[in-house]
Amino acid sequence: MQRLWLLALVTLLLAGCGGSTRPGSSTTTRPTGSSRAHRVRARAGTRSVKVTNATPQPGWRHYTGPVPILVYHDLGNAPPSEPYPGLYVSDDNFEAEMAWLHQQGYEAVTLDEMMNDFFDGGTLPPKPIVITFDNGYIPQATFAPAVMSRYGWPGVLNEITENHLDDARLERLVRIGWEIDSHSLTHPDLTQLGAAALRQQLVGSRRFLQRLLHVPVDSFCYPSNDYDAAVVAAVKAAGYTNALTENPGFATPHTDPYLLPRFEIEGGLGELQADLATRS
């Protein structure tokens, strides 16, 4: 009973509604699905809302090996009308994947922590991993933290800043230790924009998150993995220190920080295991 009560408390803290309405055009991605009932199971409970690995821990050391970065999209079961069902990972699969990572000795950290270790003398756990979520869907702010918090893990949310997660949910994620970064204003194909519109997508989304959340927003995530040399140059000019792709592979201190690779997880545990088996 105590475990169920604690889970209910975590869910209420993470899933509360509110926040201001943001102006701007609608996104080019799917809606957040706020009307969908999303069930958080009892086994996803946690003792504490605040996650430990959001800050370096005693015993961490400077790490120079490969770091896998995962990317998830929506969580739960895809509705029958969903045009992109492959972007959903079921609740059961997500829980199983996080449990397996924990059993294998992985510890999730933020992208900022990884970059600080690579380039500024920071520290990481012996087997680090970064778990990112693209776009800003409600289960990413409710179900995912409830599962990951049981291991003391933070996540990284790449937020589309117009008409996605409300301000209150973003603020709660920051309070428990998650990292929030930019995924543009409206998720366009950045390679098809003129210079002014491209700058607006990059600078506008970053400034919004900085002003709302008082966080650095040092990372950018290319929408739909669309980028070219001009987009990369604009990302640098907008003040970001790194950027995420969906090109599979491991990040290392020698990786171009504006072309960080990620493993896109769209299925069950076998896919995740196969991706990480390529670790060198």
Backbone torsions as a table, in degrees:
resi	resn	phi	psi	omega
1	MET	NA	-40.2	179.0
2	GLN	-62.4	-39.1	179.9
3	ARG	-64.2	-41.4	178.5
4	LEU	-65.7	-39.8	179.5
5	TRP	-64.7	-40.6	178.7
6	LEU	-65.2	-39.0	177.9
7	LEU	-62.8	-43.0	179.4
8	ALA	-60.7	-39.2	178.5
9	LEU	-63.7	-44.8	178.8
10	VAL	-60.3	-44.8	-177.7
11	THR	-63.4	-41.5	179.1
12	LEU	-64.2	-40.1	-179.3
13	LEU	-66.3	-37.7	-174.9
14	LEU	-86.7	-27.1	-169.7
15	ALA	-101.8	3.9	-177.3
16	GLY	-60.1	146.7	179.5
17	CYS	-93.5	170.3	176.3
18	GLY	136.0	-167.3	-179.4
19	GLY	94.7	163.0	-175.9
20	SER	-81.6	158.0	176.0
21	THR	-83.4	132.6	-177.1
22	ARG	-95.1	134.9	175.6
23	PRO	-74.6	162.5	173.8
24	GLY	127.9	170.0	-178.2
25	SER	-73.7	163.8	178.4
26	SER	-72.3	156.4	-179.0
27	THR	-77.9	163.9	176.1
28	THR	-91.2	2.9	178.4
29	THR	-100.3	179.1	179.5
30	ARG	-66.6	154.0	176.2
31	PRO	-67.6	167.4	-174.6
32	THR	-73.9	-13.9	178.7
33	GLY	68.6	41.5	-174.1
34	SER	-66.8	-19.2	-179.6
35	SER	-83.7	-9.1	-177.7
36	ARG	-75.2	128.2	175.9
37	ALA	-72.0	123.8	-177.8
38	HIS	-120.8	115.0	-171.5
39	ARG	-92.1	126.3	174.7
40	VAL	-100.8	117.3	-175.0
41	ARG	-74.5	161.1	179.7
42	ALA	-62.2	-34.1	-176.6
43	ARG	-73.0	-4.5	177.1
44	ALA	-94.4	14.9	-177.4
45	GLY	-70.2	168.9	-179.4
46	THR	-147.3	152.5	178.7
47	ARG	-77.5	-26.7	-174.7
48	SER	-142.3	142.4	177.4
49	VAL	-74.9	-42.0	-179.7
50	LYS	-68.9	130.9	-177.7
51	VAL	-94.7	137.8	-173.7
52	THR	-72.1	-40.4	-172.8
53	ASN	-76.3	7.8	173.9
54	ALA	-72.8	-12.2	173.8
55	THR	-133.6	151.5	179.6
56	PRO	-56.5	140.2	-175.5
57	GLN	-108.0	155.6	174.9
58	PRO	-56.4	137.8	-179.4
59	GLY	95.5	-15.2	175.1
60	TRP	-69.7	149.2	-179.8
61	ARG	-133.2	165.4	174.4
62	HIS	-60.3	133.6	-172.2
63	TYR	-125.4	132.6	-178.1
64	THR	-121.8	5.9	-178.1
65	GLY	-82.9	-175.8	179.0
66	PRO	-74.8	142.3	178.5
67	VAL	-120.6	120.4	174.4
68	PRO	-76.8	137.4	172.9
69	ILE	-116.5	121.4	179.1
70	LEU	-97.1	153.1	172.6
71	VAL	-131.0	127.6	173.1
72	TYR	-113.7	152.1	171.1
73	HIS	-107.7	-124.1	-175.6
74	ASP	-77.7	154.5	179.8
75	LEU	-116.2	148.8	-177.9
76	GLY	110.1	-163.5	179.3
77	ASN	-98.3	134.2	-179.6
78	ALA	-67.3	134.1	174.7
79	PRO	-62.1	155.1	-179.0
80	PRO	-56.9	-30.7	-177.7
81	SER	-87.8	0.2	-176.1
82	GLU	-66.3	121.9	-179.3
83	PRO	-74.7	-17.3	-178.6
84	TYR	-126.7	66.1	-176.3
85	PRO	-63.8	-24.3	-179.0
86	GLY	-66.3	-16.0	180.0
87	LEU	-80.8	-4.7	178.8
88	TYR	-95.0	139.1	169.0
89	VAL	-117.3	125.7	-175.5
90	SER	-64.2	158.7	177.2
91	ASP	-56.6	-45.8	-178.9
92	ASP	-60.8	-44.6	-179.5
93	ASN	-64.3	-42.3	-179.1
94	PHE	-63.5	-45.4	178.2
95	GLU	-60.6	-43.2	-179.5
96	ALA	-64.9	-38.4	-179.7
97	GLU	-67.3	-43.2	178.2
98	MET	-64.9	-40.5	179.0
99	ALA	-63.5	-41.9	-179.9
100	TRP	-64.6	-42.8	177.4
101	LEU	-58.3	-44.0	178.9
102	HIS	-62.3	-43.3	-179.7
103	GLN	-64.3	-30.5	179.9
104	GLN	-83.3	-0.6	177.4
105	GLY	92.0	4.3	177.3
106	TYR	-70.9	149.4	173.3
107	GLU	-133.0	123.5	-178.9
108	ALA	-77.2	139.7	177.1
109	VAL	-133.4	172.1	177.2
110	THR	-82.1	163.5	175.6
111	LEU	-65.6	-38.8	176.9
112	ASP	-57.8	-41.0	179.1
113	GLU	-65.2	-40.6	178.2
114	MET	-62.8	-45.9	-178.6
115	MET	-66.5	-37.3	178.1
116	ASN	-63.9	-38.1	176.7
117	ASP	-67.1	-44.0	-176.4
118	PHE	-65.2	-39.5	-166.8
119	PHE	-123.5	-11.3	-174.4
120	ASP	-133.4	25.2	173.6
121	GLY	75.0	21.7	179.5
122	GLY	-78.2	-173.9	-178.8
123	THR	-129.6	158.6	178.9
124	LEU	-141.2	163.2	173.7
125	PRO	-69.8	170.4	-176.8
126	PRO	-61.9	-28.4	-177.5
127	LYS	-136.8	77.1	-173.2
128	PRO	-80.1	154.5	173.1
129	ILE	-149.0	147.5	176.3
130	VAL	-114.1	129.2	-177.4
131	ILE	-115.2	112.5	-176.1
132	THR	-111.1	156.7	179.8
133	PHE	-133.7	126.9	-176.4
134	ASP	-99.0	144.1	168.2
135	ASN	95.9	-53.3	-178.0
136	GLY	108.3	66.8	176.4
137	TYR	-102.1	150.0	-173.5
138	ILE	-55.1	-45.6	179.4
139	PRO	-60.1	-24.9	176.8
140	GLN	-67.3	-24.6	-178.5
141	ALA	-101.4	-4.9	-177.5
142	THR	-123.9	-64.0	-176.2
143	PHE	-69.3	-47.9	-177.2
144	ALA	-58.8	-47.7	177.8
145	PRO	-63.1	-35.0	179.0
146	ALA	-63.3	-37.1	178.0
147	VAL	-74.1	-47.4	-173.0
148	MET	-72.9	-27.2	-178.3
149	SER	-66.1	-25.3	-179.9
150	ARG	-64.8	-21.1	177.4
151	TYR	-102.5	0.8	-177.5
152	GLY	77.9	24.6	-172.3
153	TRP	-101.5	137.1	167.8
154	PRO	-90.5	161.3	171.4
155	GLY	-118.5	176.1	177.0
156	VAL	-123.8	118.7	178.7
157	LEU	-102.5	121.7	174.6
158	ASN	-96.2	103.7	-166.2
159	GLU	-97.3	129.2	165.2
160	ILE	-78.5	119.6	-164.6
161	THR	-85.9	-9.2	176.9
162	GLU	-106.6	120.1	173.3
163	ASN	64.1	37.7	172.7
164	HIS	-121.2	-131.9	-175.8
165	LEU	-58.9	140.8	179.1
166	ASP	-73.4	163.2	-174.1
167	ASP	-59.0	-40.6	-176.0
168	ALA	-61.8	-39.8	179.2
169	ARG	-66.6	-40.9	177.7
170	LEU	-62.7	-42.4	179.8
171	GLU	-62.5	-38.6	179.1
172	ARG	-66.7	-38.4	178.1
173	LEU	-62.4	-43.4	178.3
174	VAL	-62.4	-40.2	-178.2
175	ARG	-63.4	-33.4	-179.4
176	ILE	-87.7	-3.7	173.2
177	GLY	114.1	4.6	178.1
178	TRP	-75.1	157.4	174.1
179	GLU	-100.1	134.5	177.7
180	ILE	-115.8	125.1	179.5
181	ASP	-128.4	175.0	-172.9
182	SER	-92.6	139.1	173.2
183	HIS	-125.0	25.6	178.7
184	SER	90.2	175.3	176.5
185	LEU	-76.2	-48.2	-169.9
186	THR	-133.9	9.8	176.9
187	HIS	62.4	48.3	176.1
188	PRO	-86.4	175.2	168.4
189	ASP	-79.2	104.7	-174.1
190	LEU	-65.1	-24.8	-178.6
191	THR	-70.8	-13.5	-178.0
192	GLN	-100.3	4.7	-176.7
193	LEU	-97.4	151.3	170.2
194	GLY	-73.8	172.3	-173.9
195	ALA	-60.6	-42.7	-177.2
196	ALA	-67.7	-44.8	-179.8
197	ALA	-66.6	-37.1	178.1
198	LEU	-63.4	-45.3	178.7
199	ARG	-62.0	-38.9	179.3
200	GLN	-61.3	-43.5	179.5
201	GLN	-62.3	-38.9	-175.3
202	LEU	-81.8	-48.3	-176.0
203	VAL	-78.2	-41.0	-178.1
204	GLY	-61.7	-44.1	-179.5
205	SER	-68.0	-39.0	-179.8
206	ARG	-65.7	-46.3	-179.3
207	ARG	-63.4	-38.7	179.4
208	PHE	-59.3	-49.2	-178.2
209	LEU	-67.1	-38.5	178.6
210	GLN	-62.0	-44.4	-177.4
211	ARG	-71.7	-37.2	-179.1
212	LEU	-73.5	-45.6	-167.8
213	LEU	-106.0	-13.3	-178.4
214	HIS	58.1	47.7	178.1
215	VAL	-125.2	160.6	-173.7
216	PRO	-67.1	-39.5	-174.1
217	VAL	54.1	63.0	-178.4
218	ASP	-87.3	-13.6	-175.1
219	SER	-112.6	144.3	174.2
220	PHE	-121.0	145.3	178.6
221	CYS	-117.4	120.7	-177.3
222	TYR	-67.0	120.4	178.4
223	PRO	-60.5	129.3	178.7
224	SER	56.5	19.7	179.9
225	ASN	61.9	26.0	178.8
226	ASP	-93.3	115.9	177.6
227	TYR	-158.0	158.7	172.7
228	ASP	-146.3	-173.9	-175.2
229	ALA	-60.3	-38.4	-179.8
230	ALA	-66.1	-38.9	178.9
231	VAL	-67.1	-43.5	179.3
232	VAL	-61.3	-42.7	178.6
233	ALA	-62.7	-38.9	179.1
234	ALA	-68.2	-35.9	176.8
235	VAL	-62.5	-43.6	177.3
236	LYS	-62.1	-45.9	-177.9
237	ALA	-63.9	-27.9	-179.9
238	ALA	-76.9	-5.6	175.2
239	GLY	101.1	1.2	177.3
240	TYR	-72.7	146.8	178.4
241	THR	-98.8	-10.7	179.5
242	ASN	-161.6	166.3	179.9
243	ALA	-149.7	149.0	-175.4
244	LEU	-105.4	137.9	172.9
245	THR	-110.1	-176.5	168.4
246	GLU	-115.7	27.6	174.6
247	ASN	-81.3	124.0	-174.8
248	PRO	-66.7	145.3	178.0
249	GLY	148.6	178.5	-178.8
250	PHE	-104.1	143.3	174.3
251	ALA	-83.4	142.0	175.8
252	THR	-140.3	169.3	176.2
253	PRO	-61.3	-14.9	-179.1
254	HIS	-96.7	-4.0	179.0
255	THR	-72.8	141.3	172.0
256	ASP	-56.8	118.4	-175.6
257	PRO	-65.0	-15.4	177.7
258	TYR	-96.8	6.2	176.7
259	LEU	-135.8	47.1	-178.1
260	LEU	-67.7	129.6	-178.7
261	PRO	-82.1	157.4	175.5
262	ARG	-144.3	151.7	171.8
263	PHE	-94.3	118.2	179.0
264	GLU	-82.7	121.0	-177.7
265	ILE	-100.5	117.4	-177.1
266	GLU	-126.9	3.9	-175.8
267	GLY	-141.6	-144.5	-176.0
268	GLY	-90.4	-168.4	-174.0
269	LEU	-61.2	-34.1	-177.9
270	GLY	-59.1	-38.5	178.9
271	GLU	-64.3	-44.7	179.1
272	LEU	-62.4	-44.9	-179.9
273	GLN	-62.5	-39.1	179.2
274	ALA	-65.8	-40.7	179.0
275	ASP	-61.9	-48.2	-175.5
276	LEU	-75.3	-17.5	177.1
277	ALA	-67.5	-16.6	179.6
278	THR	-82.1	0.4	-179.2
279	ARG	-56.6	134.4	-179.2
280	SER	-117.0	NA	NA
